[in-house]
């Protein structure tokens, strides 16, 4: 079994890398991948903290369910973002988000 300190450390590293990706890249696909990485790192940190504080078995199963819900919402967000991104690329012929200065098509 992996110690919870390593799980939380991995979640922190993944969060920092995903946040750096979101803040530095201008590509729409890189932004979506960064946001997905942030969601994944938050789920991993949640499970690490639950393993750290779990005395009984009930809290662990609830946390797994909550993490699963977060990942489902993140997948739905990614699907919606990709569909908006496809429409944006078809309209503007670019994946650079700085071309999206106007919300009106």
C-alpha angles and dihedrals in degrees: 000000000000115000115248091237090064092047092052091044091052090049090052093050092047091048093051092048093047092047091049089051092052094047099044107037126078098193117107093222092051090051092051091048090050093051090049089051091052091053092048093049091050091053090049091050090048092054091046093052092046090054089049095052101031115119097162133028098251099076093050095056091047091051091050089053092048091049090050090053090050091052092049091052090047091052091050090049090050092050091050092046092050092051091050089046093053090051090048093050092048091051102039101026090225139089093208108116092207086074088065095078094129123055092205117085 
